[in-house]
Amino acid sequence: MREKIKEYISELDTEIDRLESDLEKQMTYNVEACEVTETESRLNTIIEVKNDLLGRLEEVI
């Protein structure tokens, strides 16, 4: 189970990297504020999920 969680965290890291890249592009090309806000919201949510999973992994140790 721990390995599955670590794999999922790795997938979250990939998505975080992608969203950060998208956000940089949106800022560079002056994309509508609502799209930037949506990307920031998704990014923050995924980071929170990742941090929660990391915390739970540490609790188990």
Order of alpha helices (4+ residues) and beta strands (2+ residues): alpha-alpha
